[in-house]
């Protein structure tokens, strides 16, 4: 049952990504890299091809995402996407824990990252 629900969540998330991509394609119709990406995905992925043909367009919005981390376990986060008026090609994305278990899991990951020696952290 849990696998079926996870599959449904992944599919819904993928459909939403395609709808946001379609919105971006409409805003930047002459973006050759984006056109190439859509073409490649359309050729290689039948689900993408079907979802793209549905012409669903969706802008930034609030959604919930679930991640399965090998150390922290299942993390559910509320994701809020904001447009940046001065830079319409950018989004500000804020993620917050959706429940107590996710909050603890994220805290564990933060503490683990803080415990790493500085040479193990990504360069800035």
Beta strands, then each sheet from edge to edge (+ up, - down):
strand 1: 62-69
strand 2: 73-83
strand 3: 91-97
sheet 1: 1+ 2- 3+
end
